Amino acid sequence: MTARSAVDGFRHLSDRQVHQGHVWKVVVADFQAPDGSTFERDIVRSPGAVAAVPLVFDAEGNPSVVLVRQYRPPYECSIIEIPAGMRDVDGEPTEETARRELIEEVGLAAGSLELLIELLPSPGLTDSVTTIYLASGCTTAERDLHGPEEEHSEVLHVVLGEAVEMIERGEIADAKTVAGLLLAERRLRVNDHS
């Protein structure tokens, strides 16, 4: 990905760490603009995240997705999302993180994973990249819940078309979930016409 490469004459000069959290760190980063002037930006440095759109089919071949509704402290409410998690295991490939998160959050083991997108969730705030996969051929597995949010979460099985309508109605607003669901729906539509 070119997100961190020097482009358009801008140069990253240095980072000064101001906070180290459990997973993220906050830095004040110094940059040089094309005209030679320098400027600072606060940046959350992140190992990134991985998400998966678990796609299942009923007996007639109609597609559904498996989502999770869980409490998110920054927003102080429950949010409907595709299964996802931080890349908090050093050296773990994104595919393995996706498989692990599917089991942990919704109790599904993916038969296969197909890359949908590497999403930049908030480029003005963080260097995080969210890798999103389409998971198919899923089989049931025992959930492996971590933390109070997951322990009190709810697994939802939603017809894919209804999930897209939930986006349109504003009931699903999480960025990775919106991107993942729309790309999954598009991928199915394209495959049906080829």
C-alpha positions as a printed NumPy array, in Angstrom:
array([[  0.   ,   0.   ,   0.   ],
       [  1.274,   3.517,  -0.747],
       [ -0.287,   5.092,   2.354],
       [  3.092,   5.567,   4.071],
       [  5.29 ,   6.262,   1.053],
       [  6.629,   9.764,   0.332],
       [  4.355,  11.199,  -2.327],
       [  3.647,  14.61 ,  -3.804],
       [  6.802,  16.085,  -2.263],
       [  5.752,  15.57 ,   1.371],
       [  8.237,  13.961,   3.794],
       [  7.677,  12.372,   7.197],
       [ 10.458,  13.663,   9.453],
       [  9.831,  12.168,  12.908],
       [  7.364,  10.942,  15.531],
       [  7.263,  11.943,  19.201],
       [  5.249,   9.463,  21.232],
       [  2.851,  11.109,  23.684],
       [  0.841,   8.054,  24.765],
       [  1.206,   4.27 ,  24.619],
       [ -2.024,   2.346,  25.084],
       [ -2.768,  -1.368,  25.064],
       [ -2.771,  -1.573,  21.254],
       [ -2.429,   1.957,  19.881],
       [ -0.003,   4.752,  20.456],
       [ -0.507,   8.458,  19.897],
       [  2.3  ,  10.472,  18.348],
       [  2.934,  14.02 ,  17.274],
       [  4.429,  13.615,  13.822],
       [  6.57 ,  16.196,  12.035],
       [  6.296,  16.576,   8.255],
       [  7.885,  18.703,   5.56 ],
       [  5.643,  20.163,   2.839],
       [  6.727,  20.462,  -0.823],
       [  7.621,  24.146,  -0.276],
       [ 10.017,  23.213,   2.561],
       [  7.794,  24.365,   5.432],
       [  7.232,  21.988,   8.329],
       [  4.06 ,  21.087,  10.191],
       [  2.826,  18.747,  12.947],
       [ -0.071,  16.31 ,  13.055],
       [ -1.439,  14.175,  15.897],
       [ -1.629,  10.574,  14.676],
       [ -2.906,   7.374,  16.239],
       [ -0.449,   4.637,  15.192],
       [ -2.265,   1.322,  14.897],
       [ -1.393,  -2.241,  13.885],
       [ -4.597,  -2.212,  11.825],
       [ -7.652,  -4.416,  11.899],
       [ -9.199,  -7.273,   9.978],
       [-12.865,  -7.915,   9.254],
       [-14.878, -10.515,   7.381],
       [-18.313, -10.609,   5.786],
       [-19.586, -14.116,   6.616],
       [-21.809, -15.145,   3.722],
       [-24.217, -18.062,   4.123],
       [-26.898, -19.416,   1.791],
       [-30.278, -20.951,   2.599],
       [-31.639, -24.089,   0.887],
       [-32.9  , -21.999,  -2.063],
       [-29.499, -20.319,  -2.526],
       [-30.484, -16.941,  -1.07 ],
       [-27.552, -15.08 ,   0.523],
       [-27.492, -13.931,   4.141],
       [-24.769, -12.406,   6.289],
       [-23.91 , -12.981,   9.919],
       [-23.431,  -9.773,  11.891],
       [-22.795,  -8.903,  15.502],
       [-24.479,  -6.214,  17.583],
       [-22.156,  -5.12 ,  20.37 ],
       [-21.673,  -2.235,  22.748],
       [-19.02 ,   0.266,  21.634],
       [-17.783,   2.499,  24.49 ],
       [-16.699,   5.501,  22.334],
       [-20.285,   5.877,  21.059],
       [-21.97 ,   4.643,  24.268],
       [-24.352,   2.423,  22.322],
       [-24.575,  -0.918,  20.535],
       [-23.529,  -0.992,  16.897],
       [-24.219,  -3.61 ,  14.216],
       [-20.989,  -4.76 ,  12.582],
       [-19.349,  -7.497,  10.567],
       [-17.011,  -9.62 ,  12.714],
       [-13.684,  -7.824,  13.131],
       [-10.702,  -7.409,  15.379],
       [ -7.373,  -5.728,  15.861],
       [ -4.157,  -7.137,  14.45 ],
       [ -2.927,  -7.632,  17.99 ],
       [ -1.001, -10.883,  17.442],
       [  2.504, -10.08 ,  16.16 ],
       [  3.21 , -11.577,  12.748],
       [ -0.235, -13.132,  12.342],
       [ -1.327, -13.038,   8.671],
       [ -4.542, -11.085,   8.048],
       [ -6.29 , -14.238,   6.798],
       [ -5.591, -15.959,  10.11 ],
       [ -6.86 , -12.949,  12.07 ],
       [-10.07 , -13.005,  10.008],
       [-10.556, -16.721,  10.723],
       [ -9.92 , -16.206,  14.446],
       [-12.328, -13.253,  14.696],
       [-15.102, -15.155,  12.891],
       [-14.897, -17.938,  15.463],
       [-14.587, -15.564,  18.432],
       [-17.401, -13.186,  17.534],
       [-20.024, -15.181,  15.621],
       [-19.06 , -18.854,  15.974],
       [-18.243, -19.543,  12.33 ],
       [-15.241, -21.226,  10.725],
       [-14.584, -19.929,   7.205],
       [-14.187, -22.453,   4.409],
       [-12.579, -19.822,   2.199],
       [-11.639, -16.15 ,   2.375],
       [-11.547, -13.728,  -0.539],
       [-10.028, -10.262,  -0.172],
       [-12.594,  -7.503,  -0.709],
       [-10.608,  -4.362,   0.149],
       [ -7.913,  -2.77 ,   2.278],
       [ -9.806,   0.175,   3.736],
       [ -8.355,   3.37 ,   5.235],
       [-10.946,   3.986,   7.969],
       [ -9.948,   7.485,   9.089],
       [ -6.953,   8.923,   7.173],
       [ -7.011,  12.242,   9.026],
       [ -6.594,  10.521,  12.389],
       [ -4.778,   7.194,  12.074],
       [ -2.459,   5.085,   9.909],
       [ -4.717,   2.08 ,  10.495],
       [ -5.633,  -0.195,   7.582],
       [ -8.664,  -2.476,   7.821],
       [ -8.402,  -5.574,   5.639],
       [-11.863,  -6.92 ,   4.76 ],
       [-12.536, -10.429,   3.48 ],
       [-15.571, -12.237,   2.125],
       [-15.925, -15.493,   4.084],
       [-17.801, -18.358,   2.446],
       [-18.269, -22.057,   3.046],
       [-18.73 , -21.263,   6.737],
       [-19.417, -23.982,   9.289],
       [-20.512, -23.678,  12.907],
       [-17.834, -23.372,  15.593],
       [-17.952, -22.551,  19.295],
       [-17.652, -18.822,  19.997],
       [-14.568, -17.739,  21.943],
       [-15.68 , -14.476,  23.53 ],
       [-13.245, -11.911,  24.93 ],
       [-14.225,  -9.002,  27.155],
       [-17.589,  -7.692,  28.351],
       [-18.589,  -6.238,  24.971],
       [-18.329,  -9.623,  23.232],
       [-19.819, -11.498,  26.21 ],
       [-22.96 ,  -9.347,  25.935],
       [-23.071,  -9.22 ,  22.125],
       [-25.816, -10.586,  19.891],
       [-25.262, -12.573,  16.685],
       [-27.635, -11.572,  13.872],
       [-28.448, -13.514,  10.7  ],
       [-29.68 , -10.995,   8.104],
       [-30.658, -11.492,   4.464],
       [-28.004,  -9.647,   2.42 ],
       [-30.559,  -7.447,   0.64 ],
       [-32.053,  -6.457,   4.01 ],
       [-28.57 ,  -5.648,   5.359],
       [-28.048,  -3.268,   2.415],
       [-31.438,  -1.665,   3.162],
       [-30.342,  -1.269,   6.808],
       [-27.377,   0.746,   5.506],
       [-29.725,   2.945,   3.483],
       [-31.94 ,   3.499,   6.558],
       [-28.925,   4.382,   8.718],
       [-29.312,   1.312,  10.963],
       [-25.861,   0.112,   9.912],
       [-23.361,   2.983,   9.89 ],
       [-20.029,   1.375,  10.82 ],
       [-17.624,   2.167,   7.949],
       [-16.014,  -1.271,   7.586],
       [-19.44 ,  -2.923,   7.704],
       [-20.918,  -0.589,   5.104],
       [-17.961,  -1.155,   2.761],
       [-17.883,  -4.899,   3.349],
       [-21.599,  -5.446,   2.826],
       [-21.819,  -3.275,  -0.286],
       [-18.76 ,  -4.94 ,  -1.829],
       [-20.067,  -8.421,  -0.975],
       [-23.447,  -7.602,  -2.539],
       [-21.727,  -6.21 ,  -5.628],
       [-19.435,  -9.251,  -5.888],
       [-22.463, -11.575,  -5.846],
       [-24.305,  -9.471,  -8.428],
       [-21.281,  -9.442, -10.774],
       [-20.777, -13.212, -10.365],
       [-24.488, -13.82 , -11.137],
       [-24.122, -11.941, -14.439],
       [-20.886, -13.567, -15.611]])
